[in-house]
Amino acid sequence: MDTGTHLVMGIALGGLSLIDPVVANHSVTFAAVLTGTIVGSQAPDVDTVLKLRNNAVYIRHHRGITHSTPAVILWPIGITAVLSLIFQDANVLHLWLWTFLAVFLHVFVDIFNAYGTQALRPFSRKWVALGVINTFDPYIFGIHCAGIILWALGFNPVPIFTTMYLIVIAYYILRYLVQQSVKNAVLKTIPDAETIIVAPTMRFFTWRVAAKSKTHYYVGRAFGRTINIYDKLKIRPLPKTPLVEKALSDPNLSAFLSFSPIYHWDISELDNGLTEVRLVDLRYRSNERYPFVAVAHLDEDLNIVTSYTGWIFSEDKLQRKLQIGASD
């Protein structure tokens, strides 16, 4: 989920903690728990700072080790240790329990996004991405904000947030059922599809669709159970040439391949004598473009002159990024 949704989830969880008598009857413990749930709801996303290095490092590692099984255990311990020094009279056990729940909830809800997490590390480096909830879901964010406002107005937070979370759980189940319905509709439209990726958008009944058969990739959108296929691309294995092997060794393209299960490629000769190798993720078609790309430019001696990976919504901006990379 996005940072704002994680924040309101942390605040709501802090309000729900008043269902715990130890928290409800001890103001210092409540202050510590509220702080712990807010901090715990944000902690796994500390790896966002990797974007300051470059997109390749960020794409390869974001929602990786900081969302792993050991991290879910270690984050609450570290946060509790620090907060117990600040709130010295707080009940440490209950502070840890609620902080653990906040961290766990952060990682758990991220699994339902299309981006996913490596929550199974170190047992598996596989990305777990159920693609049920959009990274920002206005319904989830809105109901949390409504609950927090009611709490701020003086209403009892326990029944408010208990009811809210029951509604959210029902919403997740409903989204899952809708997603399965869309997948079935895609399979009827593309009977030979072997892989179907259905990703949510901010609109409840609108879904992004990417599918793969033995011979083609299909890209489209679902509006309810109506499937519109916009692009049908013949599957071509990447040629095993020195140029391609050199391009794929670049950190930007390597990071892209570690993350993208369905992509299209293109190799072209540029006017300046360079050769461009471009990889395009087919899962994120938007406004007739594929914004998530990886590009490398190589010279005649197979030296990588410039490269880039990330979200780009115009060709002009991509070329500017590549020119900046070439001048570094």
Backbone bond lengths (Angstrom), bond angles and torsions (degrees), N, CA, C in turn:
res aa  C-N    CA-C-N  psi(-1)  N-CA   C-N-CA  omega(-1)  CA-C   N-CA-C  phi
1 M - - - 1.459 - - 1.535 109.64 -
2 D 1.317 115.93 167.51 1.455 120.27 178.92 1.529 110.26 -77.33
3 T 1.326 116.24 166.49 1.468 121.65 -176.28 1.525 112.06 -59.92
4 G 1.341 117.01 -41.44 1.455 120.08 -179.06 1.515 113.07 -62.28
5 T 1.335 116.31 -41.74 1.471 119.87 179.32 1.518 110.75 -67.34
6 H 1.333 117.44 -40.56 1.468 119.61 176.37 1.529 111.01 -61.33
7 L 1.321 116.16 -37.15 1.470 119.76 -179.78 1.522 110.82 -64.58
8 V 1.335 117.70 -49.97 1.469 119.23 -178.35 1.529 110.77 -67.21
9 M 1.333 117.24 -28.80 1.465 119.66 174.75 1.526 110.55 -65.27
10 G 1.339 116.48 -40.10 1.460 120.09 179.00 1.514 111.86 -65.05
11 I 1.333 116.79 -41.23 1.470 120.45 178.20 1.523 110.39 -65.45
12 A 1.334 116.65 -44.67 1.466 120.64 -179.78 1.523 111.24 -62.60
13 L 1.325 116.27 -39.68 1.466 119.60 178.86 1.522 110.36 -65.35
14 G 1.348 116.34 -36.07 1.456 119.79 175.41 1.521 111.66 -62.41
15 G 1.340 117.15 -39.21 1.467 120.31 176.46 1.514 111.43 -67.02
16 L 1.334 116.02 -39.18 1.460 119.96 179.59 1.528 111.26 -66.62
17 S 1.343 117.05 -25.18 1.463 120.16 -178.36 1.525 112.50 -61.72
18 L 1.335 116.95 -17.47 1.465 120.02 178.13 1.524 111.85 -69.26
19 I 1.331 116.82 -6.27 1.466 120.15 172.41 1.528 110.36 -71.33
20 D 1.333 115.30 -18.55 1.463 123.10 178.51 1.535 108.29 -85.62
21 P 1.334 119.05 117.52 1.475 121.05 -177.53 1.517 113.76 -57.96
22 V 1.338 116.83 -35.25 1.469 119.63 179.76 1.523 110.20 -63.55
23 V 1.301 117.16 -38.81 1.471 121.84 179.28 1.529 110.16 -74.78
24 A 1.321 115.88 -45.53 1.470 120.84 -176.20 1.523 113.05 -63.24
25 N 1.336 116.89 -31.23 1.462 120.73 -174.38 1.519 113.62 -98.67
26 H 1.334 117.54 8.77 1.468 119.47 -178.62 1.524 108.01 -141.77
27 S 1.323 116.55 107.10 1.461 121.56 -172.25 1.523 112.90 -62.24
28 V 1.337 116.87 -37.48 1.464 119.56 -179.76 1.534 110.20 -66.92
29 T 1.337 115.62 -41.97 1.468 119.17 178.16 1.525 110.37 -62.93
30 F 1.339 116.50 -40.39 1.468 118.98 178.99 1.524 110.88 -63.66
31 A 1.338 116.96 -43.69 1.467 119.98 179.22 1.525 110.51 -60.65
32 A 1.339 116.23 -40.33 1.465 120.48 179.08 1.518 110.95 -67.12
33 V 1.337 116.22 -42.98 1.465 120.76 -178.40 1.528 110.38 -65.78
34 L 1.324 117.69 -43.58 1.464 120.68 179.08 1.527 110.43 -60.60
35 T 1.327 115.56 -42.49 1.472 119.22 176.53 1.521 110.48 -64.19
36 G 1.350 115.61 -41.78 1.463 120.28 -178.73 1.515 112.78 -64.24
37 T 1.340 117.35 -40.24 1.466 119.34 -179.72 1.524 111.24 -69.93
38 I 1.333 116.77 -34.49 1.469 119.77 178.23 1.529 110.09 -69.55
39 V 1.335 116.59 -48.21 1.466 120.34 179.74 1.531 110.32 -65.59
40 G 1.322 116.35 -42.87 1.460 120.34 -179.44 1.514 112.80 -64.22
41 S 1.332 116.52 -31.39 1.460 119.88 179.32 1.525 112.18 -72.54
42 Q 1.336 117.18 -15.56 1.464 121.48 -179.67 1.526 113.06 -106.86
43 A 1.321 117.62 -25.68 1.468 122.07 -168.66 1.523 114.96 -53.22
44 P 1.342 120.47 -46.36 1.471 118.62 -176.80 1.525 114.13 -60.12
45 D 1.337 117.42 -22.00 1.465 120.04 -179.02 1.518 112.93 -88.00
46 V 1.330 117.21 14.86 1.460 120.06 177.32 1.530 110.20 -62.60
47 D 1.339 116.90 -22.35 1.465 119.88 -179.90 1.525 112.39 -70.28
48 T 1.323 117.79 -2.92 1.466 120.69 174.88 1.527 111.04 -60.63
49 V 1.342 117.04 -24.49 1.469 120.24 179.30 1.529 111.10 -63.30
50 L 1.343 117.40 -17.95 1.465 120.24 178.69 1.524 111.68 -61.44
51 K 1.329 116.14 -22.85 1.463 119.60 179.39 1.515 111.28 -64.76
52 L 1.338 116.81 -20.73 1.459 120.47 178.04 1.528 110.86 -69.03
53 R 1.331 116.88 -23.92 1.466 119.88 177.03 1.526 109.43 -78.38
54 N 1.323 116.22 -68.39 1.463 121.01 174.11 1.518 108.73 -170.39
55 N 1.324 115.59 166.55 1.458 120.57 -176.44 1.519 112.41 -65.47
56 A 1.335 117.22 -33.44 1.464 120.22 -177.75 1.527 110.73 -61.84
57 V 1.322 116.62 -46.24 1.459 121.01 179.16 1.520 110.07 -64.91
58 Y 1.333 115.83 -41.80 1.473 120.64 -179.47 1.525 110.95 -62.95
59 I 1.331 118.04 -48.05 1.462 121.69 -177.91 1.524 111.18 -63.18
60 R 1.315 116.66 -40.21 1.467 120.13 -177.12 1.529 112.38 -71.19
61 H 1.349 117.12 -31.99 1.460 119.13 -170.63 1.522 115.36 -114.89
62 H 1.351 119.03 -15.89 1.461 119.79 -178.98 1.523 110.11 -62.54
63 R 1.330 115.86 134.84 1.462 123.48 -175.51 1.523 111.54 60.82
64 G 1.320 115.49 29.22 1.458 120.83 177.69 1.516 110.85 -98.43
65 I 1.321 116.73 -105.08 1.462 120.66 -173.57 1.531 111.93 -64.69
66 T 1.339 118.23 -30.01 1.471 119.71 -179.42 1.523 112.13 -72.30
67 H 1.349 116.65 -13.47 1.461 121.54 177.49 1.528 111.30 -111.42
68 S 1.314 117.14 11.97 1.467 121.83 -175.25 1.528 111.28 -78.39
69 T 1.319 115.34 169.70 1.469 120.50 179.09 1.535 112.23 -57.99
70 P 1.357 119.34 -47.99 1.475 118.24 177.56 1.524 112.49 -60.86
71 A 1.354 117.24 -35.63 1.464 119.88 -178.81 1.523 111.29 -66.03
72 V 1.326 117.00 -36.72 1.463 120.32 178.54 1.523 110.83 -61.99
73 I 1.322 116.23 -29.03 1.467 121.07 177.92 1.535 111.08 -83.22
74 L 1.336 115.95 -40.93 1.465 119.79 -172.66 1.530 113.01 -79.53
75 W 1.338 118.72 -35.35 1.460 119.90 179.34 1.522 112.10 -55.07
76 P 1.338 119.88 -51.49 1.468 119.73 -179.20 1.532 113.48 -62.00
77 I 1.324 116.04 -35.53 1.471 119.02 178.93 1.519 110.14 -63.98
78 G 1.336 116.34 -47.34 1.461 120.34 -179.57 1.515 112.45 -64.62
79 I 1.340 116.67 -44.88 1.466 120.41 -179.74 1.522 110.67 -64.28
80 T 1.336 117.09 -42.19 1.466 121.07 179.45 1.520 111.22 -63.69
81 A 1.333 116.22 -40.46 1.465 120.15 179.90 1.526 111.19 -60.86
82 V 1.324 116.56 -42.45 1.466 120.39 -179.47 1.530 110.89 -69.91
83 L 1.343 115.83 -47.09 1.465 119.47 -176.80 1.522 112.31 -67.65
84 S 1.335 117.73 -29.38 1.465 119.78 178.61 1.522 111.47 -68.52
85 L 1.329 116.78 -22.11 1.464 120.35 174.58 1.513 111.03 -78.34
86 I 1.328 116.53 -31.35 1.463 121.17 179.69 1.531 111.02 -81.02
87 F 1.357 115.61 -45.48 1.466 121.50 178.70 1.533 108.07 -106.29
88 Q 1.316 116.58 78.76 1.460 121.26 -167.73 1.525 113.79 -67.64
89 D 1.315 118.71 -23.03 1.459 121.05 179.95 1.527 113.01 -93.26
90 A 1.316 117.08 2.59 1.466 120.73 -177.29 1.522 110.55 -72.36
91 N 1.325 115.78 150.58 1.458 121.65 174.82 1.534 108.03 -74.98
92 V 1.322 116.52 111.95 1.467 121.75 -172.17 1.525 111.42 -66.15
93 L 1.321 117.24 -40.14 1.471 120.27 -178.01 1.524 110.62 -61.73
94 H 1.319 117.27 -47.58 1.465 119.88 -177.71 1.529 111.51 -72.94
95 L 1.313 116.63 -30.22 1.462 120.12 172.85 1.519 110.06 -62.47
96 W 1.312 116.84 -44.89 1.468 120.66 179.18 1.525 111.12 -65.43
97 L 1.329 118.12 -42.57 1.462 121.00 -177.19 1.528 111.34 -60.58
98 W 1.331 117.68 -46.57 1.453 120.29 -178.07 1.525 112.09 -73.53
99 T 1.317 117.00 -33.62 1.463 120.25 175.47 1.528 110.35 -66.97
100 F 1.337 116.25 -41.19 1.462 120.31 176.16 1.528 110.58 -59.69
101 L 1.322 117.09 -42.69 1.463 120.79 179.92 1.530 110.39 -62.33
102 A 1.341 117.10 -38.24 1.471 120.72 179.53 1.525 111.01 -65.23
103 V 1.334 116.83 -44.75 1.470 120.62 179.31 1.523 110.34 -65.55
104 F 1.328 116.03 -45.68 1.463 120.33 179.75 1.523 111.16 -59.88
105 L 1.337 116.06 -43.21 1.460 120.37 -179.01 1.526 110.77 -63.97
106 H 1.333 117.39 -38.18 1.463 121.16 177.31 1.526 110.51 -57.44
107 V 1.325 116.24 -53.03 1.467 120.69 -177.76 1.521 110.97 -66.57
108 F 1.328 116.48 -39.26 1.459 121.34 -177.58 1.525 111.27 -62.61
109 V 1.331 117.68 -47.61 1.468 119.15 -177.53 1.528 110.99 -70.39
110 D 1.337 118.14 -28.43 1.460 120.32 177.56 1.526 111.49 -65.07
111 I 1.318 117.41 -27.66 1.462 121.02 178.77 1.523 110.82 -62.20
112 F 1.326 117.33 -28.23 1.462 121.03 -175.97 1.524 113.08 -82.42
113 N 1.345 117.77 -4.33 1.463 120.86 176.32 1.526 110.56 -82.47
114 A 1.324 116.09 167.26 1.463 120.58 176.77 1.529 110.77 -72.14
115 Y 1.341 116.87 -28.81 1.474 121.32 179.09 1.526 110.22 -69.51
116 G 1.338 116.51 -45.88 1.458 121.12 176.93 1.518 114.12 76.91
117 T 1.329 116.25 -172.13 1.460 122.60 178.15 1.534 109.41 -143.51
118 Q 1.319 115.12 168.67 1.465 120.99 170.56 1.533 108.47 -100.07
119 A 1.317 115.35 55.53 1.464 121.26 -174.66 1.523 112.70 -65.33
120 L 1.325 118.02 -20.54 1.464 120.89 -177.26 1.524 113.17 -86.90
121 R 1.333 117.72 -4.09 1.462 118.54 175.61 1.521 109.82 -61.35
122 P 1.348 118.70 143.14 1.469 129.16 7.37 1.532 114.05 -89.67
123 F 1.324 117.97 5.46 1.460 120.49 -177.61 1.524 111.89 -73.93
124 S 1.332 116.46 -29.32 1.462 121.24 178.64 1.516 108.39 -155.91
125 R 1.331 116.67 141.55 1.455 121.56 176.83 1.534 111.31 -94.50
126 K 1.326 116.22 9.53 1.457 121.38 -179.70 1.528 110.17 -66.34
127 W 1.342 115.47 139.87 1.457 120.37 175.79 1.519 108.70 -78.96
128 V 1.318 116.27 126.05 1.463 121.72 177.57 1.522 107.25 -99.98
129 A 1.323 116.29 107.18 1.466 121.79 -175.81 1.521 108.52 -138.40
130 L 1.325 116.43 104.22 1.463 120.52 -176.25 1.528 112.50 -82.68
131 G 1.327 117.73 -20.17 1.456 120.73 174.88 1.519 114.55 62.59
132 V 1.319 117.10 38.32 1.461 121.04 -178.68 1.529 111.65 -99.02
133 I 1.333 116.69 -37.48 1.459 122.27 -175.43 1.526 109.40 -118.52
134 N 1.327 117.21 135.73 1.453 120.91 176.74 1.529 110.12 -65.96
135 T 1.340 116.95 153.57 1.469 120.30 179.90 1.522 111.29 -54.07
136 F 1.325 116.54 -40.84 1.460 120.33 169.45 1.520 107.74 -117.03
137 D 1.327 115.41 116.91 1.458 120.35 178.81 1.529 108.04 -111.56
138 P 1.326 118.33 114.11 1.468 120.14 -175.24 1.523 113.26 -63.17
139 Y 1.344 117.42 -28.55 1.462 119.92 -179.50 1.528 110.60 -70.93
140 I 1.334 116.17 -45.20 1.467 120.52 179.43 1.527 110.53 -65.69
141 F 1.322 116.39 -45.82 1.461 120.15 179.51 1.532 110.55 -63.18
142 G 1.325 116.14 -43.29 1.459 120.52 -177.22 1.515 113.39 -64.32
143 I 1.339 117.32 -42.22 1.460 119.60 -177.81 1.527 110.66 -69.63
144 H 1.344 117.26 -32.53 1.460 119.80 175.36 1.529 110.72 -66.86
145 C 1.337 116.14 -43.75 1.470 119.84 178.94 1.527 110.72 -61.90
146 A 1.327 117.03 -40.28 1.465 120.88 179.35 1.526 110.65 -62.69
147 G 1.340 116.33 -42.99 1.461 120.15 178.85 1.515 112.31 -63.70
148 I 1.338 116.55 -41.41 1.469 120.63 -179.96 1.523 110.74 -66.20
149 I 1.329 117.15 -39.35 1.472 120.71 178.21 1.530 110.47 -63.18
150 L 1.336 117.35 -43.95 1.469 120.58 178.51 1.526 110.67 -61.95
151 W 1.329 116.61 -39.72 1.469 120.72 176.96 1.528 109.75 -62.26
152 A 1.334 116.57 -44.78 1.465 121.01 179.86 1.524 112.23 -63.18
153 L 1.337 116.43 -26.68 1.468 120.99 179.68 1.531 112.58 -83.75
154 G 1.348 115.37 -2.30 1.458 118.98 174.25 1.511 115.83 108.18
155 F 1.320 117.87 1.54 1.457 119.60 178.63 1.534 110.34 -75.64
156 N 1.331 115.71 154.25 1.464 121.80 -179.57 1.533 109.04 -66.36
157 P 1.341 117.81 119.74 1.465 119.97 -175.52 1.531 114.23 -70.47
158 V 1.338 117.88 -24.26 1.466 119.57 -175.67 1.529 111.83 -63.43
159 P 1.349 119.85 -55.10 1.468 118.17 177.86 1.524 112.89 -66.55
160 I 1.339 116.64 -31.42 1.467 119.78 179.79 1.523 110.68 -62.43
161 F 1.351 116.02 -52.86 1.458 119.26 -174.48 1.531 112.34 -79.39
162 T 1.331 117.31 -25.15 1.470 119.28 172.87 1.520 109.96 -64.24
163 T 1.321 115.78 -47.70 1.466 120.31 177.81 1.524 110.77 -63.07
164 M 1.324 115.98 -42.07 1.464 120.81 -178.47 1.519 111.01 -60.04
165 Y 1.337 117.11 -46.59 1.465 119.71 -177.65 1.520 111.87 -69.60
166 L 1.313 118.19 -30.84 1.463 120.01 173.92 1.525 110.29 -64.37
167 I 1.330 116.04 -40.09 1.470 120.54 177.16 1.531 110.27 -65.63
168 V 1.336 116.70 -42.32 1.469 120.70 -179.46 1.527 110.39 -63.76
169 I 1.328 117.44 -41.95 1.474 120.54 178.21 1.533 110.08 -61.34
170 A 1.325 115.91 -44.04 1.467 119.71 178.08 1.531 110.55 -62.73
171 Y 1.329 115.78 -37.31 1.470 120.53 179.18 1.529 110.82 -64.05
172 Y 1.325 117.34 -43.27 1.467 121.25 177.69 1.530 110.43 -60.46
173 I 1.317 116.51 -43.81 1.468 120.03 179.37 1.525 110.22 -62.65
174 L 1.328 116.06 -42.98 1.460 120.15 179.56 1.520 110.94 -63.00
175 R 1.334 116.79 -43.53 1.472 120.09 179.07 1.527 110.69 -61.67
176 Y 1.319 116.50 -39.42 1.469 120.10 178.70 1.529 110.64 -63.08
177 L 1.328 116.49 -43.18 1.466 120.08 -179.62 1.528 110.73 -65.33
178 V 1.338 116.75 -39.87 1.464 119.88 177.29 1.518 110.37 -63.84
179 Q 1.341 116.30 -42.30 1.463 119.94 178.92 1.523 111.46 -59.97
180 Q 1.334 117.45 -43.73 1.465 120.82 178.77 1.521 110.79 -63.33
181 S 1.324 116.53 -36.94 1.459 120.62 177.65 1.525 110.71 -64.02
182 V 1.341 116.34 -41.04 1.459 120.81 178.25 1.530 110.46 -65.37
183 K 1.325 117.70 -42.19 1.464 120.90 178.29 1.526 111.07 -59.82
184 N 1.322 116.67 -41.63 1.462 119.96 177.66 1.523 111.07 -63.46
185 A 1.327 116.41 -38.15 1.467 120.37 178.12 1.527 111.11 -66.89
186 V 1.342 116.65 -38.00 1.467 120.62 177.18 1.525 110.06 -63.63
187 L 1.324 116.58 -42.14 1.463 120.51 -179.06 1.528 111.52 -64.28
188 K 1.327 116.66 -33.29 1.468 119.75 176.16 1.527 110.71 -70.71
189 T 1.332 115.80 -33.23 1.466 120.18 179.13 1.520 111.41 -76.26
190 I 1.344 116.00 -37.33 1.474 121.76 -179.65 1.525 107.34 -124.20
191 P 1.325 118.86 81.64 1.471 121.65 -172.77 1.523 114.62 -60.43
192 D 1.339 117.02 -26.64 1.459 119.51 -177.24 1.525 112.73 -94.83
193 A 1.348 117.10 12.00 1.467 120.18 -179.86 1.525 110.65 -64.86
194 E 1.328 116.63 129.84 1.464 122.32 178.04 1.525 111.71 -99.33
195 T 1.318 115.89 -30.13 1.464 121.97 177.65 1.518 108.63 -129.63
196 I 1.322 116.38 129.59 1.469 121.28 178.53 1.526 108.44 -127.91
197 I 1.324 115.55 121.89 1.462 120.99 176.38 1.521 107.85 -114.63
198 V 1.316 115.63 117.77 1.463 122.11 179.46 1.521 107.09 -115.74
199 A 1.317 116.44 116.17 1.463 120.89 -175.83 1.523 110.12 -115.71
200 P 1.330 117.49 142.19 1.465 121.03 -176.90 1.517 113.19 -76.68
201 T 1.298 114.94 161.67 1.468 122.42 169.25 1.528 107.02 -124.07
202 M 1.315 118.08 -176.30 1.463 120.14 178.61 1.528 111.91 -73.56
203 R 1.326 116.98 -14.24 1.460 120.93 177.27 1.519 109.54 -92.46
204 F 1.313 115.89 131.35 1.468 121.24 -170.18 1.522 112.57 -56.82
205 F 1.327 118.88 -44.52 1.455 121.49 -173.93 1.534 113.70 -98.57
206 T 1.329 117.03 6.05 1.467 120.62 -179.64 1.525 109.57 -107.54
207 W 1.327 116.79 127.45 1.461 122.87 -177.37 1.528 110.18 -132.58
208 R 1.322 116.16 144.12 1.466 120.83 171.15 1.520 108.52 -81.41
209 V 1.311 116.46 142.62 1.464 121.32 -177.35 1.528 109.64 -128.16
210 A 1.321 116.46 130.45 1.466 123.01 170.25 1.518 107.25 -136.14
211 A 1.314 116.51 130.29 1.463 120.50 -177.06 1.529 110.02 -136.63
212 K 1.307 114.57 157.56 1.462 120.68 -178.72 1.521 109.46 -135.26
213 S 1.333 115.96 127.65 1.460 121.61 170.63 1.530 107.29 -106.43
214 K 1.293 117.82 -170.45 1.461 119.86 179.14 1.524 111.79 -68.98
215 T 1.334 116.35 -24.43 1.462 119.65 -173.08 1.524 114.78 -118.07
216 H 1.346 118.02 -21.47 1.461 119.32 -172.28 1.530 112.32 -140.43
217 Y 1.346 114.49 155.84 1.455 122.56 165.47 1.527 107.67 -100.06
218 Y 1.311 115.88 144.21 1.459 121.72 177.62 1.527 108.35 -125.47
219 V 1.322 116.46 135.10 1.459 121.40 179.90 1.522 108.47 -129.56
220 G 1.325 116.49 132.77 1.453 118.97 -179.70 1.509 112.48 -166.04
221 R 1.309 114.98 -160.90 1.468 121.71 178.22 1.511 108.97 -138.83
222 A 1.313 114.66 150.05 1.457 121.21 175.26 1.518 108.72 -110.98
223 F 1.316 115.75 132.17 1.460 122.10 173.58 1.526 105.85 -119.07
224 G 1.335 115.44 96.35 1.453 118.93 -167.94 1.521 108.30 67.82
225 R 1.326 117.46 -127.14 1.459 120.97 177.43 1.533 112.27 -99.64
226 T 1.330 115.92 10.40 1.461 120.28 176.64 1.524 109.25 -90.90
227 I 1.324 116.58 120.22 1.457 121.84 -176.59 1.522 109.67 -104.94
228 N 1.326 116.83 122.27 1.463 122.67 175.54 1.529 108.75 -109.60
229 I 1.323 117.17 116.69 1.460 121.75 177.65 1.520 108.59 -93.59
230 Y 1.332 116.61 120.36 1.460 121.80 -177.31 1.526 112.55 -94.32
231 D 1.332 116.63 -37.88 1.464 120.78 -177.43 1.518 110.58 -133.89
232 K 1.317 115.46 138.08 1.463 122.77 173.28 1.519 106.62 -126.22
233 L 1.331 116.21 113.75 1.461 122.34 -172.98 1.518 110.32 -117.84
234 K 1.302 115.74 129.50 1.463 119.99 178.80 1.527 109.96 -68.92
235 I 1.311 116.65 133.58 1.465 121.06 179.93 1.517 109.51 -73.40
236 R 1.321 115.93 124.78 1.470 121.89 177.59 1.520 108.30 -126.50
237 P 1.314 117.53 122.12 1.471 118.16 176.34 1.521 110.11 -66.68
238 L 1.321 115.54 142.97 1.458 119.17 177.17 1.525 110.14 -60.28
239 P 1.331 117.94 132.20 1.470 119.41 179.10 1.528 111.42 -64.71
240 K 1.309 115.32 141.60 1.466 120.08 179.56 1.526 108.91 -92.79
241 T 1.317 113.96 79.22 1.463 121.22 179.98 1.517 109.07 -119.82
242 P 1.337 117.78 160.10 1.469 119.73 177.53 1.520 112.84 -56.74
243 L 1.349 116.51 -36.78 1.466 119.52 -179.85 1.528 111.11 -63.62
244 V 1.322 116.21 -46.64 1.461 120.19 -178.79 1.529 110.35 -66.92
245 E 1.325 116.84 -43.15 1.461 120.04 179.43 1.529 111.22 -60.49
246 K 1.326 115.99 -39.47 1.467 119.24 177.97 1.521 110.64 -66.86
247 A 1.341 116.82 -42.71 1.466 120.45 -179.88 1.523 111.27 -62.19
248 L 1.332 116.46 -41.98 1.461 120.15 -177.12 1.529 112.43 -71.85
249 S 1.328 116.80 -15.19 1.469 119.81 176.33 1.527 111.93 -80.25
250 D 1.327 116.08 -12.80 1.463 120.04 178.19 1.527 109.79 -65.04
251 P 1.336 118.83 139.14 1.474 121.09 -178.29 1.523 114.01 -56.95
252 N 1.331 117.27 -35.31 1.469 119.56 -179.13 1.522 111.82 -67.37
253 L 1.329 116.88 -46.93 1.462 119.62 179.87 1.520 111.17 -71.32
254 S 1.324 116.41 -35.63 1.462 120.18 178.45 1.526 110.57 -63.54
255 A 1.341 116.98 -42.26 1.468 120.48 178.32 1.524 110.66 -64.16
256 F 1.323 116.62 -40.97 1.471 121.34 178.37 1.531 110.02 -58.31
257 L 1.326 117.09 -47.70 1.464 120.76 -177.39 1.527 112.29 -66.13
258 S 1.328 117.12 -28.16 1.463 120.23 178.91 1.515 112.12 -71.21
259 F 1.341 115.90 -15.78 1.459 120.68 -172.81 1.526 113.23 -114.28
260 S 1.325 118.32 -28.21 1.462 121.98 -170.32 1.531 112.27 -103.19
261 P 1.337 118.04 113.16 1.464 120.78 -179.25 1.528 114.12 -82.65
262 I 1.345 117.36 -23.64 1.458 121.42 -179.02 1.528 108.38 -130.53
263 Y 1.349 115.65 112.50 1.457 118.61 -177.38 1.530 110.12 -145.83
264 H 1.316 114.71 158.89 1.460 123.45 176.96 1.522 107.37 -114.55
265 W 1.312 117.20 151.70 1.462 119.58 -179.25 1.526 111.00 -129.10
266 D 1.334 114.30 159.20 1.456 120.44 177.25 1.523 108.68 -151.12
267 I 1.344 116.57 138.92 1.459 122.51 176.15 1.517 107.66 -122.54
268 S 1.330 116.06 126.97 1.467 119.06 -176.89 1.524 110.79 -141.83
269 E 1.347 114.08 151.70 1.458 121.03 175.93 1.533 108.86 -89.42
270 L 1.326 117.10 129.65 1.457 121.92 -178.52 1.526 110.98 -94.60
271 D 1.320 116.01 161.35 1.463 121.24 -178.26 1.521 112.39 -63.88
272 N 1.320 117.30 -26.17 1.472 120.32 -178.63 1.517 113.06 -85.94
273 G 1.341 117.61 9.27 1.458 121.31 177.60 1.509 114.97 89.98
274 L 1.331 117.30 -5.59 1.454 120.96 178.59 1.528 110.44 -86.21
275 T 1.318 115.22 161.41 1.463 121.47 176.23 1.522 108.55 -111.95
276 E 1.324 115.87 132.07 1.464 120.84 -178.79 1.518 110.69 -104.47
277 V 1.330 115.48 130.43 1.458 122.47 171.00 1.518 106.72 -111.85
278 R 1.335 116.77 119.17 1.457 121.10 -175.39 1.526 110.45 -123.66
279 L 1.326 116.24 130.27 1.461 123.24 175.06 1.523 108.27 -113.78
280 V 1.327 116.61 136.03 1.455 121.66 -175.08 1.523 109.84 -128.48
281 D 1.329 117.38 119.36 1.463 121.49 176.69 1.530 108.77 -72.60
282 L 1.335 116.09 127.68 1.461 120.66 -174.93 1.525 113.78 -89.19
283 R 1.323 117.63 -0.15 1.465 120.04 -175.10 1.517 114.00 -83.08
284 Y 1.339 117.79 -13.72 1.466 119.33 -168.41 1.528 113.13 -122.60
285 R 1.305 117.68 38.22 1.468 120.23 -179.95 1.526 110.03 -58.53
286 S 1.342 116.15 130.36 1.461 121.16 -178.74 1.518 108.92 -148.90
287 N 1.333 117.01 126.87 1.464 121.58 179.11 1.525 111.89 52.53
288 E 1.331 115.10 44.73 1.459 123.36 176.89 1.520 112.91 65.39
289 R 1.332 117.56 18.12 1.464 122.12 176.82 1.519 109.65 -127.05
290 Y 1.336 113.92 161.23 1.458 121.20 173.13 1.528 106.65 -112.69
291 P 1.324 117.71 97.73 1.469 120.22 -168.28 1.522 116.03 -76.81
292 F 1.351 117.86 -18.23 1.460 118.47 -178.28 1.527 109.08 -97.25
293 V 1.340 116.04 110.26 1.457 121.39 -171.52 1.534 111.10 -134.71
294 A 1.328 113.98 165.77 1.463 121.96 168.38 1.522 106.63 -137.79
295 V 1.332 116.53 130.01 1.461 121.25 -174.95 1.525 109.20 -134.56
296 A 1.343 115.26 138.80 1.462 120.72 173.73 1.521 108.87 -133.70
297 H 1.329 116.63 138.23 1.461 122.92 174.58 1.529 108.48 -110.52
298 L 1.324 116.35 128.47 1.460 121.91 -177.96 1.525 110.23 -122.10
299 D 1.329 116.10 147.17 1.463 119.80 177.45 1.526 110.12 -91.58
300 E 1.323 116.99 -174.68 1.466 121.72 -176.22 1.522 112.40 -63.73
301 D 1.321 116.52 -26.48 1.467 120.80 -179.81 1.527 112.37 -91.00
302 L 1.327 115.86 11.97 1.469 123.06 179.34 1.528 112.80 64.88
303 N 1.313 115.76 28.04 1.462 119.69 171.29 1.526 108.69 -87.49
304 I 1.316 116.24 136.95 1.464 119.92 178.05 1.524 108.34 -80.80
305 V 1.323 115.54 112.37 1.459 121.60 -177.42 1.522 110.65 -79.52
306 T 1.321 116.49 -41.69 1.458 121.35 179.28 1.523 109.18 -158.71
307 S 1.322 115.46 155.96 1.467 119.71 178.43 1.520 108.85 -156.09
308 Y 1.329 115.01 162.60 1.460 120.08 -179.52 1.519 109.06 -160.72
309 T 1.335 115.99 148.11 1.453 121.00 168.29 1.521 108.79 -141.86
310 G 1.325 116.14 146.07 1.458 120.05 179.27 1.514 111.25 151.46
311 W 1.332 114.02 -167.21 1.464 121.65 -178.32 1.521 109.36 -94.23
312 I 1.316 116.16 116.99 1.459 121.97 -178.83 1.526 108.54 -131.68
313 F 1.334 116.87 126.47 1.462 120.29 -174.64 1.528 113.43 -106.48
314 S 1.342 117.14 7.93 1.465 120.03 173.38 1.524 108.56 -152.66
315 E 1.329 115.51 148.36 1.464 120.22 179.96 1.521 111.07 -66.86
316 D 1.319 117.15 -35.72 1.472 119.97 179.75 1.527 111.10 -61.60
317 K 1.323 116.44 -42.70 1.465 119.63 179.71 1.521 110.78 -66.53
318 L 1.323 117.69 -37.24 1.462 120.75 177.72 1.519 110.19 -62.04
319 Q 1.315 117.12 -44.95 1.458 120.18 -179.61 1.527 111.47 -64.22
320 R 1.334 116.60 -35.66 1.466 119.17 176.33 1.522 111.13 -65.14
321 K 1.326 116.18 -40.24 1.467 119.92 177.84 1.528 110.92 -62.36
322 L 1.326 115.99 -41.38 1.470 120.24 179.99 1.530 110.71 -67.49
323 Q 1.319 117.55 -38.19 1.463 120.34 178.14 1.520 110.94 -65.60
324 I 1.331 116.45 -39.53 1.468 119.74 176.89 1.517 110.13 -62.74
325 G 1.348 116.57 -42.47 1.461 120.94 179.16 1.518 111.42 -62.89
326 A 1.338 116.89 -37.32 1.454 120.31 -178.86 1.515 111.66 -70.30
327 S 1.341 117.73 -27.11 1.461 121.15 -177.77 1.525 112.75 -87.50
328 D 1.364 117.13 -11.65 1.469 119.53 -178.84 1.521 111.26 -70.26
